[in-house]
Amino acid sequence: MGNGGQALKAAPSDFRAIAADAAGNLYTEDEGPAANGIFVVRRIGTDGVINVVAGTFTGTSQSDGPALQTELFANYGFGLIADANGAVTFAESYKLRQLTPQSTIQTLAPIHPKPAPDGTAALDAWFIGPNSIAFNRASELYVGRTCIIQKIDSSGMLSTVAGTGQCSTTPPSGPALSTQLTAVNSVAVDSHDQVYFGDASGFVYVVSKAVISTVVNLSSGQQGIFPKLAIDSQDRLSFASFFGVLDRLTPGSAPQDFTNIPGPG
C-alpha cells in the first residue's frame, strides 16, 4: 500500500482495525502482504495523504521506543482507538500499547506470568489476546479479550466488567461477573456506562447494572456475523457485520439499515 501518497491511489491492503481522531485523521492497522501477524499503523490525513506512523515490516525490535523502528506483532486480534490528546492506543497480542503524540511506542499493559485479579495495576496485568477496546465518557478504558471484558479506571487499576475468563458456547445471560462469555469480538460503552459487546456468533449483548442481556441476533439473514460496534453521542449503537452491512440501533427502537437513515439536514 502506498506511503506518502494519496490514499485513493494506494493499492488495497489488509485492514484489521480503524479509528478516527478529533481532527478527522483516520488510523488503520494494516497487516501487510505477508499476513504473518506483523502490522503497521497508518494515518490517512485530512488532506488524503497516507503514511505509516508506527511499526515496520523490516525491523526486529519489539521494545518500546521510536514508533517507526518498533516491530508490531499481533497474533490474537486487533483493536484501535484514537483519543482527544492525539495518542493512538492499540491491542497487540498479549498487551496494550500506545503511539504517543511524540511518535514513540509505549506499553500500557505488558505480559505478566499469570492472569491478574481485580485491583491489580494494569501495568502489572497479563492481557491475553486483547481484541477490542473502548473508552467511556470518563476516559476509562474497557478491554474486550477472548471471553472476558475488563476496565482500566482513571487510577490505572483493573476490574472485571463481565465474564469469568472461562469460555462458553451458550449465549450469555444473567449476572455479568458469574456468567461465562462467548468469544468477545467488539466492545462499546454508552453515556450510562452500559457496555455493549458483540461475539463471533453474531449476537450483540449489553451489560447493564451488572446483568447481561441480548440486544440483537445478527447471525441469520443478510446481516451476517462478527459485528463491530460503535456508539455516538446520542447513545445510538452502530454495528458493521462481517458481510459489510452497517446498521444502527437507537435506544428503544428496532435496528435500522444505516443506509436508509437520512443524514443531518
TAJO-V481804 format. One record per pair of residues at least 4 apart in sequence whose ideal C-beta (glycine too) atoms are under 7 Angstrom apart, sorted by sequence separation. I is the first residue (numbers start at 1). J is the second residue. If there is no record, write none. Layout:
I:J / I:J
This chain:
5:9 / 20:24 / 21:25 / 31:35 / 34:38 / 44:48 / 45:49 / 61:65 / 65:69 / 66:70 / 74:78 / 83:87 / 100:104 / 112:116 / 116:120 / 120:124 / 135:139 / 136:140 / 152:156 / 153:157 / 168:172 / 175:179 / 189:193 / 190:194 / 199:203 / 231:235 / 232:236 / 241:245 / 249:253 / 256:260 / 5:10 / 20:25 / 65:70 / 91:96 / 92:97 / 120:125 / 135:140 / 144:149 / 174:179 / 198:203 / 207:212 / 218:223 / 231:236 / 256:261 / 20:26 / 32:38 / 44:50 / 82:88 / 83:89 / 99:105 / 100:106 / 135:141 / 136:142 / 152:158 / 153:159 / 173:179 / 189:195 / 198:204 / 218:224 / 219:225 / 231:237 / 240:246 / 249:255 / 2:9 / 32:39 / 63:70 / 89:96 / 90:97 / 142:149 / 143:150 / 172:179 / 205:212 / 206:213 / 218:225 / 2:10 / 18:26 / 19:27 / 31:39 / 32:40 / 42:50 / 43:51 / 61:69 / 62:70 / 80:88 / 81:89 / 97:105 / 98:106 / 116:124 / 133:141 / 134:142 / 150:158 / 151:159 / 172:180 / 187:195 / 188:196 / 196:204 / 197:205 / 205:213 / 229:237 / 230:238 / 238:246 / 239:247 / 247:255 / 248:256 / 1:10 / 2:11 / 18:27 / 30:39 / 42:51 / 61:70 / 62:71 / 89:98 / 97:106 / 116:125 / 133:142 / 142:151 / 143:152 / 150:159 / 172:181 / 196:205 / 205:214 / 206:215 / 218:227 / 247:256 / 1:11 / 18:28 / 29:39 / 30:40 / 42:52 / 43:53 / 59:69 / 61:71 / 80:90 / 88:98 / 97:107 / 98:108 / 116:126 / 133:143 / 141:151 / 150:160 / 151:161 / 172:182 / 187:197 / 196:206 / 205:215 / 229:239 / 238:248 / 247:257 / 248:258 / 17:28 / 42:53 / 59:70 / 60:71 / 62:73 / 79:90 / 87:98 / 88:99 / 97:108 / 115:126 / 140:151 / 141:152 / 150:161 / 171:182 / 186:197 / 195:206 / 203:214 / 204:215 / 228:239 / 237:248 / 247:258 / 1:13 / 17:29 / 29:41 / 30:42 / 40:52 / 41:53 / 56:68 / 59:71 / 79:91 / 87:99 / 95:107 / 96:108 / 112:124 / 114:126 / 132:144 / 140:152 / 148:160 / 149:161 / 168:180 / 186:198 / 194:206 / 195:207 / 204:216 / 227:239 / 228:240 / 236:248 / 237:249 / 246:258 / 15:28 / 16:29 / 41:54 / 54:67 / 56:69 / 78:91 / 87:100 / 96:109 / 109:122 / 112:125 / 130:143 / 131:144 / 140:153 / 149:162 / 167:180 / 168:181 / 169:182 / 184:197 / 185:198 / 194:207 / 227:240 / 236:249 / 246:259 / 248:261 / 15:29 / 27:41 / 28:42 / 40:54 / 41:55 / 53:67 / 54:68 / 77:91 / 87:101 / 95:109 / 108:122 / 109:123 / 112:126 / 131:145 / 140:154 / 149:163 / 162:176 / 164:178 / 166:180 / 167:181 / 168:182 / 185:199 / 194:208 / 203:217 / 204:218 / 227:241 / 236:250 / 15:30 / 16:31 / 27:42 / 40:55 / 55:70 / 56:71 / 86:101 / 95:110 / 111:126 / 130:145 / 148:163 / 161:176 / 167:182 / 184:199 / 185:200 / 202:217 / 226:241 / 14:30 / 27:43 / 39:55 / 40:56 / 52:68 / 54:70 / 55:71 / 85:101 / 95:111 / 109:125 / 127:143 / 129:145 / 138:154 / 147:163 / 164:180 / 167:183 / 183:199 / 202:218 / 203:219 / 225:241 / 226:242 / 235:251 / 13:30 / 14:31 / 40:57 / 55:72 / 74:91 / 76:93 / 94:111 / 128:145 / 129:146 / 148:165 / 160:177 / 163:180 / 182:199 / 183:200 / 202:219 / 224:241 / 225:242 / 14:32 / 25:43 / 26:44 / 54:72 / 74:92 / 75:93 / 109:127 / 127:145 / 128:146 / 147:165 / 163:181 / 182:200 / 201:219 / 223:241 / 224:242 / 25:44 / 38:57 / 73:92 / 74:93 / 89:108 / 142:161 / 147:166 / 162:181 / 182:201 / 196:215 / 224:243 / 25:45 / 72:92 / 73:93 / 147:167 / 238:258 / 14:35 / 25:46 / 146:167 / 224:245 / 24:46 / 202:224 / 223:245 / 16:39 / 23:46 / 202:225 / 204:227 / 218:241 / 222:245 / 201:225 / 202:226 / 223:247 / 32:57 / 202:227 / 204:229 / 200:226 / 1:30 / 198:227 / 122:152 / 198:228 / 96:127 / 176:207 / 198:229 / 40:72 / 67:99 / 94:126 / 95:127 / 171:203 / 38:71 / 39:72 / 94:127 / 123:156 / 125:158 / 147:180 / 148:181 / 162:195 / 172:205 / 177:210 / 179:212 / 196:229 / 216:249 / 38:72 / 94:128 / 96:130 / 122:156 / 147:181 / 161:195 / 176:210 / 215:249 / 38:73 / 39:74 / 70:105 / 121:156 / 147:182 / 149:184 / 175:210 / 176:211 / 196:231 / 204:239 / 37:73 / 67:103 / 121:157 / 122:158 / 147:183 / 175:211 / 176:212 / 7:44 / 37:74 / 66:103 / 67:104 / 146:183 / 147:184 / 174:211 / 37:75 / 66:104 / 67:105 / 119:157 / 120:158 / 146:184 / 149:187 / 174:212 / 65:104 / 91:130 / 145:184 / 173:212 / 216:255 / 8:48 / 10:50 / 65:105 / 91:131 / 118:158 / 144:184 / 172:212 / 173:213 / 7:48 / 64:105 / 118:159 / 173:214 / 185:226 / 186:227 / 188:229 / 190:231 / 196:237 / 198:239 / 6:48 / 64:106 / 91:133 / 116:158 / 118:160 / 144:186 / 185:227 / 186:228 / 187:229 / 188:230 / 189:231 / 6:49 / 7:50 / 64:107 / 144:187 / 171:214 / 186:229 / 188:231 / 5:49 / 89:133 / 191:235 / 4:49 / 5:50 / 54:99 / 142:187 / 162:207 / 190:235 / 53:99 / 149:195 / 161:207 / 3:50 / 4:51 / 41:88 / 96:143 / 142:189 / 2:50 / 3:51 / 149:197 / 3:52 / 29:78 / 41:90 / 188:237 / 115:165 / 162:212 / 29:80 / 54:105 / 79:130 / 77:129 / 79:131 / 81:133 / 83:135 / 132:184 / 27:80 / 76:129 / 78:131 / 79:132 / 81:134 / 132:185 / 134:187 / 136:189 / 142:195 / 144:197 / 77:131 / 79:133 / 81:135 / 132:186 / 133:187 / 134:188 / 135:189 / 137:191 / 27:82 / 76:131 / 132:187 / 134:189 / 136:193 / 41:99 / 17:78 / 19:80 / 21:82 / 27:88 / 29:90 / 16:78 / 17:79 / 18:80 / 19:81 / 20:82 / 22:84 / 17:80 / 19:82 / 21:86 / 19:88
